[in-house]
Amino acid sequence: MIFSFSSCADTTVIGSVVEISANGNAVFDIMPQKLMEKANIGDTVVVTIGNFSEEMPFVDKIVDEDGKVQLFLNREDWVISICIYNGDFCETYGIEVGDKLIIKKKLSSN
């Protein structure tokens, strides 16, 4: 798998879907260390892929809440993906390999 990275703002990372896992997760071409320069585990991020755009947690342990959409850092395989607990993200939202995406850290409004 080839990883790429580009940024358009201090908290934004751009990439694409490179794989759809057997359980329907969208796997990205974004290097985890590059994303972690913009957002930390536990931060809320906004992920936009085509018509899908949603706030979600950036996690390294799956939150076991049915239907919970989450940006997941798989430390074992060292990849970033979006998953739905007990669901098929790509089928649910019509996501395909090659789709472009934007991940942006949600800034707190203090």
ROKOL-930052 format. One record per residue: residue in three letters; x, y, z of N, C-alpha, C in turn; residue number from 1. Coordinates in pm, 1 decimal, padded with zeros to 6 digits, always signed. Each point is the difference from the previous one (the first is absolute). Example, Ala and Ser with C-alpha at 12.3 -4.5 7.8 and 13.67 -1.06 7.14 Angstrom:
BEGIN
<node ala,<+01319.0,-00569.0,+00780.0>,<-00089.0,+00119.0,+00000.0>,<+00090.0,+00120.0,+00000.0>,1>
<node ser,<-00035.0,+00105.0,-00072.0>,<+00082.0,+00119.0,+00006.0>,<-00077.0,+00109.0,+00073.0>,2>
***
This chain:
BEGIN
<node met,<+00084.2,-00116.3,+00000.0>,<-00084.2,+00116.3,+00000.0>,<+00089.3,+00123.4,+00000.0>,1>
<node ile,<-00032.3,+00096.8,-00084.8>,<+00076.2,+00124.6,-00006.7>,<-00075.7,+00106.7,+00077.3>,2>
<node phe,<+00071.1,+00072.2,+00086.0>,<-00061.4,+00105.2,+00078.9>,<+00035.0,+00135.3,-00059.2>,3>
<node ser,<-00094.0,+00092.0,+00006.8>,<+00026.9,+00136.0,-00044.2>,<-00059.4,+00097.1,+00099.9>,4>
<node phe,<+00038.4,+00126.3,-00012.4>,<-00048.1,+00099.1,+00093.5>,<+00012.4,+00137.5,-00061.7>,5>
<node ser,<-00101.2,+00077.4,+00018.7>,<+00010.5,+00141.0,-00032.8>,<-00089.0,+00075.6,+00096.6>,6>
<node ser,<+00031.7,+00124.5,+00024.6>,<-00081.1,+00077.9,+00092.5>,<-00039.7,+00130.9,-00063.5>,7>
<node cys,<-00121.1,+00048.9,+00033.8>,<-00042.1,+00129.1,-00052.1>,<-00012.5,+00101.7,+00110.7>,8>
<node ala,<-00002.7,-00040.6,+00121.7>,<-00005.8,+00090.7,+00113.3>,<+00065.8,-00070.4,+00116.6>,9>
<node asp,<+00018.5,+00071.9,+00106.4>,<+00073.4,-00053.7,+00113.9>,<-00062.5,-00126.7,+00057.7>,10>
<node thr,<-00131.2,-00014.7,-00008.4>,<-00065.6,-00115.5,+00061.5>,<-00065.9,-00092.3,-00102.5>,11>
<node thr,<+00036.1,+00011.7,-00125.8>,<-00066.6,-00075.5,-00106.4>,<+00096.4,-00096.3,-00068.2>,12>
<node val,<-00050.1,-00119.9,-00028.3>,<+00075.5,-00101.3,-00072.9>,<-00087.9,-00049.2,-00114.5>,13>
<node ile,<+00059.3,-00017.7,-00116.1>,<-00072.4,-00045.6,-00118.8>,<+00056.1,-00135.0,-00042.6>,14>
<node gly,<-00088.5,-00089.1,-00043.0>,<+00043.4,-00131.0,-00046.4>,<-00107.1,-00063.5,-00086.2>,15>
<node ser,<+00006.0,-00132.4,-00009.6>,<-00101.7,-00072.9,-00075.2>,<-00018.5,-00139.4,+00059.1>,16>
<node val,<-00109.7,-00061.6,-00038.4>,<-00030.6,-00136.5,+00042.6>,<+00080.5,-00094.0,-00089.8>,17>
<node val,<+00079.7,-00087.6,+00060.4>,<+00081.9,-00093.1,-00077.9>,<-00046.1,-00145.2,+00011.8>,18>
<node glu,<-00086.7,-00025.5,+00096.1>,<-00044.4,-00138.2,+00021.8>,<-00130.8,+00002.7,+00076.3>,19>
<node ile,<-00083.1,-00099.6,-00025.8>,<-00118.9,-00023.1,+00081.0>,<+00019.9,-00135.2,+00066.2>,20>
<node ser,<+00002.9,+00000.3,+00132.3>,<+00027.1,-00124.5,+00072.7>,<-00119.6,-00094.3,-00009.6>,21>
<node ala,<+00020.7,-00123.5,+00038.9>,<-00104.3,-00102.0,-00006.7>,<-00123.3,+00038.4,+00080.8>,22>
<node asn,<+00018.5,+00078.3,+00105.6>,<-00114.8,+00040.2,+00081.9>,<-00050.7,+00139.7,-00034.6>,23>
<node gly,<+00045.1,+00055.6,-00114.7>,<-00056.2,+00124.8,-00048.7>,<+00065.6,+00127.4,+00047.7>,24>
<node asn,<+00117.5,-00011.2,+00061.3>,<+00072.7,+00120.7,+00040.2>,<+00066.6,+00062.4,-00122.8>,25>
<node ala,<+00007.2,+00133.7,-00003.7>,<+00071.5,+00071.5,-00105.7>,<+00141.6,+00025.4,+00050.1>,26>
<node val,<+00098.8,-00058.3,-00066.8>,<+00140.6,+00013.6,+00038.4>,<+00061.5,+00110.3,-00086.3>,27>
<node phe,<+00076.9,+00088.4,+00063.6>,<+00052.8,+00118.8,-00066.4>,<+00148.4,-00010.5,-00030.6>,28>
<node asp,<+00047.0,+00084.6,-00090.7>,<+00141.6,+00006.7,-00036.1>,<+00075.7,+00104.1,+00082.4>,29>
<node ile,<-00055.0,+00039.8,+00111.1>,<+00062.7,+00101.4,+00085.8>,<+00090.7,-00069.5,+00101.4>,30>
<node met,<+00124.3,+00044.4,+00007.5>,<+00093.4,-00056.8,+00097.4>,<-00044.7,+00039.4,+00140.6>,31>
<node pro,<-00014.9,-00097.3,+00091.0>,<-00046.0,+00031.6,+00134.8>,<+00081.0,+00109.7,+00068.6>,32>
<node gln,<+00132.4,-00003.1,-00014.2>,<+00080.4,+00101.6,+00068.9>,<-00028.5,+00139.9,-00053.1>,33>
<node lys,<-00035.5,+00013.0,-00127.1>,<-00034.2,+00131.1,-00056.4>,<-00132.5,+00050.1,+00055.6>,34>
<node leu,<-00099.3,-00090.7,+00010.2>,<-00127.4,+00040.3,+00059.1>,<+00018.9,+00038.3,+00146.4>,35>
<node met,<+00086.4,-00074.0,+00069.5>,<+00021.2,+00026.4,+00142.2>,<+00079.0,+00128.6,+00023.4>,36>
<node glu,<+00057.2,+00058.2,-00104.8>,<+00058.3,+00133.9,+00011.9>,<-00110.1,+00105.9,+00004.9>,37>
<node lys,<-00119.4,-00034.3,-00047.9>,<-00113.1,+00093.4,-00007.0>,<-00103.6,-00024.7,+00108.5>,38>
<node ala,<-00016.2,-00125.5,+00042.4>,<-00103.8,-00035.8,+00096.7>,<+00052.5,-00110.8,+00091.1>,39>
<node asn,<-00047.7,+00000.6,+00122.0>,<+00038.9,-00100.7,+00098.5>,<-00112.5,-00101.0,+00020.2>,40>
<node ile,<+00036.3,-00118.3,+00045.2>,<-00100.3,-00098.3,+00038.2>,<-00090.5,+00067.1,+00104.1>,41>
<node gly,<-00130.1,-00013.3,-00018.6>,<-00096.6,+00061.9,+00089.8>,<-00057.7,+00130.3,-00053.4>,42>
<node asp,<+00066.5,+00059.3,-00099.6>,<-00052.6,+00122.7,-00060.8>,<-00123.9,-00031.5,-00082.6>,43>
<node thr,<-00081.9,+00102.2,-00018.3>,<-00111.7,-00009.4,-00093.0>,<+00048.2,+00052.9,-00134.2>,44>
<node val,<-00029.0,-00075.0,-00104.5>,<+00037.8,+00039.7,-00135.7>,<-00125.8,+00002.6,-00086.7>,45>
<node val,<+00008.9,+00073.5,-00109.7>,<-00106.3,-00000.2,-00100.5>,<+00057.6,-00068.1,-00122.9>,46>
<node val,<-00066.0,-00106.8,-00043.5>,<+00044.5,-00073.2,-00118.2>,<-00102.9,+00022.1,-00110.3>,47>
<node thr,<+00051.0,+00038.8,-00118.0>,<-00085.4,+00021.9,-00116.3>,<+00048.9,-00089.0,-00113.3>,48>
<node ile,<-00091.4,-00083.5,-00050.8>,<+00026.0,-00085.2,-00116.4>,<-00123.5,+00012.9,-00088.7>,49>
<node gly,<+00013.0,+00064.6,-00114.3>,<-00115.7,+00019.5,-00087.3>,<-00110.2,+00074.7,+00073.3>,50>
<node asn,<-00120.7,-00058.6,+00003.4>,<-00114.6,+00062.5,+00067.6>,<-00002.9,-00028.9,+00149.1>,51>
<node phe,<+00087.7,-00087.6,+00047.5>,<+00007.0,-00031.6,+00143.3>,<+00088.1,+00102.4,+00069.7>,52>
<node ser,<-00049.2,+00059.3,+00107.7>,<+00080.3,+00089.4,+00083.5>,<-00054.3,-00008.8,+00141.3>,53>
<node glu,<+00086.8,-00039.4,+00092.7>,<-00047.1,-00021.8,+00136.2>,<+00112.5,+00021.0,+00100.3>,54>
<node glu,<-00036.5,+00051.0,+00118.0>,<+00092.0,+00006.9,+00113.1>,<+00007.7,-00137.7,+00061.7>,55>
<node met,<+00120.9,-00037.5,+00044.6>,<+00017.4,-00130.4,+00063.2>,<+00125.4,+00002.3,+00086.5>,56>
<node pro,<+00012.7,-00094.2,+00091.9>,<+00122.4,-00007.7,+00079.4>,<+00112.3,-00066.3,-00078.4>,57>
<node phe,<+00123.1,+00042.8,+00027.4>,<+00120.2,-00065.2,-00052.2>,<+00046.6,-00093.5,+00110.1>,58>
<node val,<-00005.4,-00131.1,-00024.8>,<+00024.1,-00100.0,+00104.2>,<+00104.5,-00102.3,-00043.1>,59>
<node asp,<+00058.5,-00065.8,+00098.8>,<+00086.4,-00114.6,-00030.2>,<-00053.8,-00127.2,+00064.4>,60>
<node lys,<-00117.6,+00011.1,+00059.5>,<-00074.6,-00115.1,+00051.1>,<-00144.6,+00024.1,-00041.6>,61>
<node ile,<-00059.7,-00099.3,-00064.5>,<-00136.0,+00012.9,-00050.5>,<-00096.9,+00024.2,+00115.9>,62>
<node val,<-00084.1,+00100.7,-00015.7>,<-00104.9,+00028.7,+00097.7>,<-00116.0,-00093.1,-00031.7>,63>
<node asp,<-00032.4,-00088.4,+00094.6>,<-00100.8,-00102.6,-00027.1>,<-00141.5,+00051.8,+00028.4>,64>
<node glu,<-00041.9,+00089.3,-00087.7>,<-00133.9,+00058.4,+00005.0>,<-00060.2,-00020.0,-00138.7>,65>
<node asp,<-00106.0,-00080.7,-00008.8>,<-00059.3,-00030.7,-00130.5>,<-00025.7,+00125.6,-00081.4>,66>
<node gly,<+00042.8,-00003.8,-00125.4>,<-00021.0,+00111.3,-00091.3>,<+00096.5,+00115.5,+00014.2>,67>
<node lys,<+00094.8,-00008.8,+00093.4>,<+00095.6,+00109.0,+00024.1>,<+00102.2,+00006.1,-00112.7>,68>
<node val,<+00004.8,+00115.4,-00071.3>,<+00098.7,+00022.7,-00104.9>,<+00124.8,+00057.6,+00065.8>,69>
<node gln,<+00116.7,-00055.1,-00034.7>,<+00123.8,+00044.2,+00064.4>,<+00118.7,-00009.6,-00094.7>,70>
<node leu,<+00090.8,+00095.7,+00014.7>,<+00126.3,-00001.3,-00073.4>,<+00095.7,-00082.6,+00084.5>,71>
<node phe,<+00048.8,-00110.4,-00056.7>,<+00072.5,-00100.3,+00077.9>,<+00144.9,-00012.4,-00044.6>,72>
<node leu,<+00090.8,+00011.5,+00095.5>,<+00141.3,-00028.8,-00023.3>,<+00024.2,-00143.9,+00041.7>,73>
<node asn,<+00025.3,-00086.2,-00097.7>,<+00032.0,-00139.6,+00026.8>,<+00150.0,-00007.6,+00022.9>,74>
<node arg,<+00040.7,-00009.0,+00125.0>,<+00142.8,-00000.8,+00034.2>,<+00068.4,-00129.2,-00044.0>,75>
<node glu,<-00075.1,-00108.6,-00012.9>,<+00058.6,-00127.7,-00043.0>,<+00040.2,+00004.9,-00147.9>,76>
<node asp,<-00090.7,+00050.6,-00084.5>,<+00027.5,+00008.4,-00144.4>,<+00054.2,+00136.5,-00040.8>,77>
<node trp,<-00003.4,+00096.2,+00092.6>,<+00048.6,+00136.9,-00019.1>,<-00069.7,+00067.4,-00118.4>,78>
<node val,<-00135.3,-00001.8,+00006.0>,<-00082.6,+00065.2,-00101.6>,<-00112.3,+00078.5,+00068.8>,79>
<node ile,<-00052.0,+00096.8,-00075.6>,<-00113.3,+00080.3,+00044.1>,<-00122.0,-00042.6,-00080.6>,80>
<node ser,<-00112.7,-00016.2,+00068.4>,<-00123.2,-00036.5,-00069.9>,<-00119.5,+00060.4,+00072.2>,81>
<node ile,<-00114.2,-00004.2,-00067.3>,<-00126.6,+00035.2,+00064.9>,<-00078.3,-00128.7,+00013.8>,82>
<node cys,<-00059.6,-00016.9,+00116.0>,<-00082.0,-00118.1,+00020.8>,<-00128.5,+00039.3,+00071.7>,83>
<node ile,<-00097.7,-00086.6,-00011.8>,<-00123.2,+00009.8,+00077.9>,<-00003.7,-00125.2,+00086.0>,84>
<node tyr,<-00014.6,+00018.1,+00130.1>,<-00009.5,-00116.9,+00087.0>,<-00125.4,-00078.5,-00038.0>,85>
<node asn,<+00019.0,-00129.2,-00029.3>,<-00107.6,-00089.4,-00043.6>,<-00070.2,+00051.4,-00125.5>,86>
<node gly,<+00078.5,+00054.6,-00094.1>,<-00058.2,+00048.7,-00124.1>,<+00101.6,+00001.0,-00112.5>,87>
<node asp,<-00047.9,+00026.1,-00120.3>,<+00082.7,+00003.8,-00119.5>,<+00002.2,+00144.1,-00050.0>,88>
<node phe,<+00105.6,+00073.2,+00032.3>,<+00008.1,+00142.0,-00032.7>,<-00011.7,+00024.7,-00149.6>,89>
<node cys,<+00078.4,-00070.5,-00079.6>,<+00003.6,+00025.4,-00144.0>,<-00133.3,-00029.5,-00067.2>,90>
<node glu,<-00065.0,-00108.4,+00037.2>,<-00130.8,-00032.0,-00057.1>,<-00104.8,+00101.6,+00044.6>,91>
<node thr,<+00002.7,+00035.8,+00126.3>,<-00098.3,+00094.5,+00054.4>,<+00006.7,+00135.1,-00069.1>,92>
<node tyr,<+00121.6,+00048.7,-00028.6>,<+00017.0,+00135.2,-00054.0>,<+00044.5,+00003.2,-00146.7>,93>
<node gly,<+00005.4,-00115.9,-00066.4>,<+00034.5,-00004.2,-00141.8>,<+00143.7,+00040.8,-00029.5>,94>
<node ile,<+00091.2,-00035.1,+00089.3>,<+00141.7,+00036.1,-00014.3>,<+00069.7,-00104.6,-00086.7>,95>
<node glu,<+00089.3,+00046.9,-00089.8>,<+00072.4,-00089.7,-00089.8>,<+00149.7,+00030.2,+00002.3>,96>
<node val,<+00080.3,-00098.5,-00037.8>,<+00143.9,+00019.5,-00015.0>,<+00021.8,+00113.8,-00099.2>,97>
<node gly,<+00091.0,+00089.8,+00033.1>,<+00029.4,+00114.4,-00085.0>,<-00068.8,+00127.8,+00044.5>,98>
<node asp,<-00103.6,-00011.2,+00083.9>,<-00067.2,+00120.2,+00049.4>,<+00097.9,+00086.0,+00078.2>,99>
<node lys,<-00004.3,+00129.6,-00023.5>,<+00085.9,+00096.2,+00071.0>,<-00062.4,+00033.6,+00134.2>,100>
<node leu,<+00084.7,+00034.5,+00097.0>,<-00050.3,+00033.3,+00131.8>,<+00079.2,+00114.4,+00061.7>,101>
<node ile,<-00064.6,+00065.8,+00093.7>,<+00062.4,+00105.2,+00079.3>,<-00026.8,-00032.0,+00146.5>,102>
<node ile,<+00105.3,+00003.9,+00079.7>,<-00013.0,-00015.0,+00145.0>,<+00045.4,+00131.5,+00061.4>,103>
<node lys,<-00084.0,+00057.4,+00084.6>,<+00032.6,+00126.5,+00063.2>,<-00027.4,-00010.9,+00149.1>,104>
<node lys,<+00098.2,+00037.9,+00079.3>,<-00019.3,+00001.1,+00144.4>,<-00100.4,+00108.5,+00034.3>,105>
<node lys,<-00097.6,-00035.8,+00082.5>,<-00097.9,+00099.0,+00044.7>,<+00063.9,+00081.4,+00111.8>,106>
<node leu,<+00004.8,+00129.9,-00021.1>,<+00058.3,+00088.1,+00100.2>,<-00102.1,+00029.1,+00107.3>,107>
<node ser,<+00044.1,+00003.2,+00123.9>,<-00091.7,+00029.5,+00109.3>,<-00038.7,+00147.6,-00006.6>,108>
<node ser,<-00120.5,+00029.0,+00040.8>,<-00048.9,+00137.8,-00003.6>,<-00000.5,+00058.7,+00140.3>,109>
<node asn,<+00116.5,+00041.4,+00043.9>,<+00013.6,+00058.7,+00134.2>,<-00013.9,+00149.8,-00006.0>,110>
***
